[in-house]
Amino acid sequence: MKILILGNSGIFQKKIFDSLKKFKKISVEVASRRDINFDKKIKTYKSYKLSIENTEAKIVYISLVNSEHFKWALYALKKNKHVIIDKPFALNFKDTKILIKLATKKKLFLSEAVVFHKHLRFKKLFSSINVRKKTNILATFHIPKLDKNNFRNFRKYGGGCFNDMSTYAAYIIYIFLKKNKYKISQSIKKEDIHKSFSLSIDSRLTKIEMSFKFDSEYKNEIVVENNSKRYSINYAFSPPKDKPTNMIIFDGKKKEYALRFKKQNTFDKYFSNIFSLIKRKKHKIFYDEIEKIAKIRKKIS
């Protein structure tokens, strides 16, 4: 099976390509307007359009600036390709619905490549908490000032804190609250949303506080308080692939200890699942999740 990557992004170079190399029956092609100098054996293209038209790959992975996601996902679907898209899947709910409708018509696979919650620490967390008890969740993702040329600084490229990070917020709501009803309040002004946004979520037994911010001291953490215990996950939204990680647990008896987890590239499990689903023609499996995440993003915007 072949997979065509649109874009030579940082996440592709740091994590995606490293993961794909582990699948012996998968070959990778890349379309990039920039020079590709990290692997000379890869077949490359300079044109996104021509790469989609000429490739034998059945899967197109879109790892471009946010404003380009919808355009090339739509084109790939029209050319009968399965499509994976970096977050955000699309910049608005309307575009999301268009892609799902076309994929449904053509019986093609769609997925948004969000993998932070696939880490072993989250599996342990979900198996440890009691959902029938009150739960407080604090999620924080603050990053330092970006390079001045980074696309995330520019609205025309779909940049800004909300466009870039609201998918994380939506997934926190999705994975912790499931089908539970909830209320949302925002603590920022609309004109500030390009640099930061924060949310308070209230459900019957669960309260979630989230803060996302550009141009700040780095902080990347999820803390969950449940049943007299506190679980702390550092580097929660972007776990390192090349070193072990911890989950710090405070047990309510003034004892704190760390659970150690082996190093893990969260894309490994993700791609393994994706390739299996495509092979078994389980094309619709993520349609509902994609739409629900898009609805949450619309609700909190």
Backbone torsions as a table, in degrees:
resi	resn	phi	psi	omega
1	MET	NA	139.7	178.7
2	LYS	-111.2	148.4	176.3
3	ILE	-130.3	131.6	178.6
4	LEU	-102.0	124.6	177.2
5	ILE	-98.9	124.1	173.2
6	LEU	-95.2	110.4	179.2
7	GLY	109.6	143.2	178.4
8	ASN	-111.4	60.0	-171.5
9	SER	-76.6	168.2	177.1
10	GLY	-63.0	-41.1	-179.4
11	ILE	-67.8	-33.0	175.7
12	PHE	-64.7	-47.0	-178.0
13	GLN	-68.0	-37.6	-173.8
14	LYS	-83.5	-36.0	-172.3
15	LYS	-130.6	-44.0	-172.5
16	ILE	-66.4	-49.9	-178.2
17	PHE	-64.5	-40.1	177.3
18	ASP	-57.7	-39.4	179.3
19	SER	-71.6	-45.9	-177.2
20	LEU	-62.8	-30.7	179.4
21	LYS	-63.5	-20.5	-179.0
22	LYS	-77.8	-13.9	-179.5
23	PHE	-97.4	103.7	-171.9
24	LYS	-64.2	-26.0	-177.9
25	LYS	-94.6	8.1	179.3
26	ILE	-111.3	127.6	174.2
27	SER	-112.1	144.6	-172.1
28	VAL	-111.3	134.9	169.8
29	GLU	-122.6	151.2	-176.6
30	VAL	-132.7	132.5	171.0
31	ALA	-108.3	120.6	-177.5
32	SER	-148.8	139.4	175.5
33	ARG	-80.3	-13.3	175.1
34	ARG	-98.1	158.0	177.6
35	ASP	-66.4	141.8	177.6
36	ILE	-108.4	114.4	-173.9
37	ASN	-124.5	15.7	-178.1
38	PHE	-102.5	-10.0	175.6
39	ASP	-158.5	107.2	-175.6
40	LYS	-74.0	-14.0	-176.4
41	LYS	-81.7	-13.2	-177.4
42	ILE	-77.0	136.0	173.3
43	LYS	-72.3	131.4	-175.6
44	THR	-126.1	157.3	177.2
45	TYR	-133.3	153.7	174.7
46	LYS	-98.9	-21.4	-176.8
47	SER	-109.9	126.3	176.4
48	TYR	-64.2	-43.8	-177.6
49	LYS	-62.1	-49.9	-178.4
50	LEU	-67.7	-32.4	179.1
51	SER	-64.3	-42.6	179.5
52	ILE	-66.3	-38.6	-178.3
53	GLU	-72.0	-32.8	-171.9
54	ASN	-102.4	-18.0	-176.7
55	THR	-70.9	152.6	172.1
56	GLU	-93.2	-1.6	-179.4
57	ALA	-63.6	139.3	177.1
58	LYS	-89.2	-16.0	-176.0
59	ILE	-121.2	134.8	173.4
60	VAL	-116.7	123.0	176.7
61	TYR	-104.4	120.9	-176.1
62	ILE	-99.7	112.3	-178.4
63	SER	-126.6	59.3	-175.9
64	LEU	-112.9	-179.3	174.4
65	VAL	-61.0	151.5	-171.1
66	ASN	-54.7	-36.8	-176.9
67	SER	-69.2	-14.2	-178.2
68	GLU	-96.2	-7.1	-173.7
69	HIS	-60.3	-52.8	-175.6
70	PHE	-63.7	-46.3	-176.6
71	LYS	-55.1	-49.3	-174.5
72	TRP	-83.5	-25.5	172.8
73	ALA	-65.7	-43.8	178.4
74	LEU	-61.4	-43.9	-178.7
75	TYR	-66.0	-40.9	179.2
76	ALA	-64.5	-41.3	177.7
77	LEU	-63.6	-40.6	178.5
78	LYS	-62.2	-27.6	178.5
79	LYS	-94.8	17.0	172.9
80	ASN	65.5	41.1	176.9
81	LYS	-108.0	141.9	167.6
82	HIS	-69.0	146.8	-171.8
83	VAL	-130.2	131.4	170.5
84	ILE	-118.3	136.8	-176.4
85	ILE	-129.0	133.0	169.9
86	ASP	-58.9	154.7	174.8
87	LYS	-69.6	144.6	-3.3
88	PRO	-79.3	146.6	-179.4
89	PHE	-54.2	-47.6	174.9
90	ALA	-153.2	165.4	-175.7
91	LEU	-86.0	-9.8	177.7
92	ASN	-151.9	164.2	-175.4
93	PHE	-67.0	-36.0	-179.6
94	LYS	-59.2	-47.1	-179.7
95	ASP	-65.1	-36.9	177.2
96	THR	-59.6	-46.5	-179.7
97	LYS	-62.6	-38.0	179.1
98	ILE	-62.1	-44.6	-178.9
99	LEU	-66.8	-41.9	179.2
100	ILE	-64.5	-41.5	-179.9
101	LYS	-62.1	-43.4	-179.3
102	LEU	-69.3	-41.7	178.2
103	ALA	-62.2	-39.2	177.9
104	THR	-63.0	-45.5	-179.5
105	LYS	-61.1	-40.3	-175.6
106	LYS	-94.2	-1.0	-179.5
107	LYS	57.9	52.6	-178.5
108	LEU	-117.3	154.0	-177.1
109	PHE	-82.5	141.6	175.2
110	LEU	-133.5	141.4	174.3
111	SER	-155.6	146.3	170.6
112	GLU	-100.3	124.1	-172.2
113	ALA	-80.1	74.3	174.4
114	VAL	-110.5	119.9	-168.2
115	VAL	-128.2	-1.1	-173.9
116	PHE	-58.1	-37.1	-176.9
117	HIS	-81.2	1.0	175.4
118	LYS	-85.5	-6.0	-178.5
119	HIS	-67.4	149.1	-178.1
120	LEU	-58.5	-27.5	179.5
121	ARG	-64.3	-36.5	179.6
122	PHE	-72.1	-36.7	175.5
123	LYS	-58.6	-44.3	178.1
124	LYS	-66.3	-41.1	179.8
125	LEU	-60.6	-49.5	-177.0
126	PHE	-65.3	-29.5	178.4
127	SER	-80.3	-13.3	-175.8
128	SER	-97.1	-31.6	-174.5
129	ILE	-83.0	150.9	178.2
130	ASN	-102.1	108.7	-174.1
131	VAL	-68.9	-11.7	178.6
132	ARG	-88.9	-1.2	177.4
133	LYS	-106.0	158.3	177.4
134	LYS	-62.0	138.3	-176.7
135	THR	-132.2	131.8	173.6
136	ASN	-114.9	130.5	-178.4
137	ILE	-125.1	130.4	175.6
138	LEU	-121.0	114.7	-179.3
139	ALA	-115.9	127.5	-177.0
140	THR	-134.2	129.0	173.2
141	PHE	-138.7	99.3	177.8
142	HIS	-115.4	137.4	-180.0
143	ILE	-126.8	151.8	179.1
144	PRO	-67.4	173.8	179.8
145	LYS	-58.2	130.3	-179.8
146	LEU	-78.5	158.7	171.5
147	ASP	-56.0	141.6	-173.6
148	LYS	-58.9	-23.9	-179.1
149	ASN	-94.9	-0.3	-180.0
150	ASN	-63.2	132.5	-175.4
151	PHE	-59.7	-24.4	-178.4
152	ARG	-66.0	-13.4	177.2
153	ASN	-81.7	-11.6	-169.1
154	PHE	-117.8	124.4	179.2
155	ARG	-61.6	-35.1	-176.9
156	LYS	-65.1	-20.0	176.9
157	TYR	-100.5	13.1	-178.8
158	GLY	75.5	25.4	-179.3
159	GLY	-82.1	-169.2	-176.9
160	GLY	102.2	153.5	-175.3
161	CYS	-61.1	-44.3	-177.0
162	PHE	-65.6	-49.3	180.0
163	ASN	-58.4	-38.3	-173.6
164	ASP	-83.8	-30.1	-171.9
165	MET	-117.0	-9.2	-176.0
166	SER	-65.9	-22.3	175.5
167	THR	-62.7	-37.7	176.5
168	TYR	-61.9	-45.1	179.0
169	ALA	-60.5	-43.2	-179.9
170	ALA	-62.6	-40.1	179.7
171	TYR	-69.0	-35.3	175.9
172	ILE	-60.0	-45.1	177.2
173	ILE	-63.1	-44.4	-176.4
174	TYR	-64.3	-46.3	-173.1
175	ILE	-81.9	-25.4	-178.9
176	PHE	-93.7	-31.0	-175.7
177	LEU	-100.9	-16.1	179.3
178	LYS	52.6	-119.1	-177.3
179	LYS	-98.6	7.0	-178.1
180	ASN	-68.2	142.6	176.6
181	LYS	-73.4	150.3	-177.9
182	TYR	-153.4	160.6	175.3
183	LYS	-114.8	147.7	-177.2
184	ILE	-121.8	137.8	169.2
185	SER	-132.5	144.6	178.4
186	GLN	-111.8	141.8	-177.0
187	SER	-110.0	21.3	178.9
188	ILE	-130.1	161.7	175.1
189	LYS	-85.0	151.0	-178.4
190	LYS	-56.0	-37.1	-176.6
191	GLU	-72.1	-13.2	-179.9
192	ASP	-91.5	-8.2	-169.4
193	ILE	-64.7	-18.0	177.7
194	HIS	-69.6	-26.5	-177.9
195	LYS	-106.0	-26.7	-177.5
196	SER	-165.5	159.7	168.8
197	PHE	-156.9	150.7	178.2
198	SER	-139.6	150.8	-174.6
199	LEU	-135.9	146.1	168.8
200	SER	-119.0	125.4	-177.3
201	ILE	-118.1	127.4	179.0
202	ASP	-121.2	122.6	172.5
203	SER	-120.5	-179.0	-173.8
204	ARG	-59.4	-45.5	-178.5
205	LEU	-117.3	-4.1	-172.8
206	THR	-125.4	134.6	174.5
207	LYS	-122.5	129.0	-178.6
208	ILE	-121.8	128.1	173.0
209	GLU	-115.1	127.3	-178.5
210	MET	-131.1	143.0	177.9
211	SER	-139.3	127.4	178.4
212	PHE	-128.5	135.4	-171.6
213	LYS	-154.8	138.5	168.1
214	PHE	-92.4	163.5	173.5
215	ASP	56.4	49.8	-176.5
216	SER	-141.2	171.7	173.2
217	GLU	-66.2	138.0	-173.6
218	TYR	-64.9	129.7	173.4
219	LYS	-152.6	128.7	-172.4
220	ASN	-144.0	89.4	-166.9
221	GLU	-151.9	145.7	169.8
222	ILE	-125.5	126.5	178.0
223	VAL	-119.0	128.6	-178.8
224	VAL	-122.1	125.1	174.8
225	GLU	-107.9	124.5	-175.9
226	ASN	-157.2	131.1	172.7
227	ASN	53.9	46.8	177.4
228	SER	68.5	14.1	176.9
229	LYS	-123.8	154.3	176.6
230	ARG	-125.1	129.1	-179.2
231	TYR	-115.4	127.3	-177.6
232	SER	-122.0	123.6	-180.0
233	ILE	-117.0	113.7	177.7
234	ASN	-89.6	157.5	-173.5
235	TYR	50.0	42.1	-172.4
236	ALA	-63.9	-42.4	-174.2
237	PHE	-89.7	-13.4	178.5
238	SER	-145.4	69.3	-177.5
239	PRO	-63.7	138.8	178.9
240	PRO	-65.1	146.1	-178.4
241	LYS	-92.8	-15.1	-168.8
242	ASP	-117.0	15.4	175.3
243	LYS	-153.2	154.1	179.9
244	PRO	-62.9	157.9	179.1
245	THR	-129.2	166.3	-179.2
246	ASN	-122.8	159.1	162.3
247	MET	-125.1	120.8	-178.7
248	ILE	-88.2	130.2	-178.6
249	ILE	-122.3	127.7	172.5
250	PHE	-107.5	118.9	-168.5
251	ASP	-89.6	6.1	177.4
252	GLY	87.3	-7.2	178.8
253	LYS	-113.1	31.3	-179.4
254	LYS	62.1	27.1	176.1
255	LYS	-116.6	132.4	179.6
256	GLU	-125.6	133.6	179.3
257	TYR	-146.3	163.8	-176.4
258	ALA	-116.1	132.2	169.1
259	LEU	-93.7	128.9	-176.6
260	ARG	-100.7	136.3	-179.3
261	PHE	-121.3	141.4	-179.5
262	LYS	-65.2	158.5	179.4
263	LYS	-61.5	145.4	-173.6
264	GLN	-154.4	128.3	168.4
265	ASN	-91.8	109.0	-174.0
266	THR	-63.7	-15.9	175.8
267	PHE	-71.8	-21.8	-179.1
268	ASP	-59.0	-53.4	-179.1
269	LYS	-66.4	-37.7	179.4
270	TYR	-60.5	-52.3	-178.2
271	PHE	-66.2	-38.1	177.8
272	SER	-57.2	-43.3	178.6
273	ASN	-68.0	-42.9	-178.9
274	ILE	-60.8	-49.3	-177.5
275	PHE	-64.1	-36.0	177.5
276	SER	-66.7	-43.4	-179.5
277	LEU	-64.3	-41.8	179.2
278	ILE	-65.4	-42.3	179.2
279	LYS	-61.7	-36.4	-179.4
280	ARG	-89.7	5.5	177.9
281	LYS	59.9	36.6	175.7
282	LYS	-90.7	65.6	-169.8
283	HIS	-70.6	-31.4	-170.9
284	LYS	-89.8	0.2	-166.6
285	ILE	-61.3	-29.6	-178.4
286	PHE	-103.7	-0.8	-178.4
287	TYR	-56.4	-46.9	-176.4
288	ASP	-65.0	-42.6	179.3
289	GLU	-63.4	-44.1	179.5
290	ILE	-59.3	-44.6	-179.0
291	GLU	-67.1	-39.9	179.5
292	LYS	-65.4	-41.1	177.6
293	ILE	-63.5	-41.4	178.5
294	ALA	-63.3	-38.2	178.9
295	LYS	-66.3	-40.0	178.6
296	ILE	-65.7	-43.9	178.3
297	ARG	-58.9	-40.8	178.7
298	LYS	-65.5	-39.0	-177.2
299	LYS	-67.7	-35.1	-176.4
300	ILE	-91.6	-5.0	-176.3
301	SER	-78.8	NA	NA
